[in-house]
């Protein structure tokens, strides 16, 4: 019996699935909007929202080290989480991302979705977060 199994396997081994979710979450944090398949977007949503909650509630050295350990030591994504996104969502109790269906992929007819952060910065798409520009 398969009791208590909540996650989708996405036809991948555990290590590959976790690495893919970390990479997707880094892309979502940096660009604030990405296009992916609907099942991947549905799996990514709680994953990213936990990172934003950690950044919002634990803006300390311990929180930074937790995020670095969980995001492939991507310092730019962690800096953006702690400096930009934590302040943006300080008064929000959850629901930091939204999923919108986008149609189907031409090759295999897979359902495509856009996952984006709520109240996102439209200039962040395609741009890389630079801490020195925000401090000036």
Secondary structure, DSSP 8 states (H G I E B T S, - for coil): --TT--S--TTS-HHHHHHHHHHHHHHHHHHSEEEEEHHHHHHHHHHHHHHHHHHHH--SHHHHHHHHHHTTT-HHHHHHIIIIIHHHTTT--S--EEEEEEEE-TTT--EEEEEEETT--GGGTT----HHHHH-
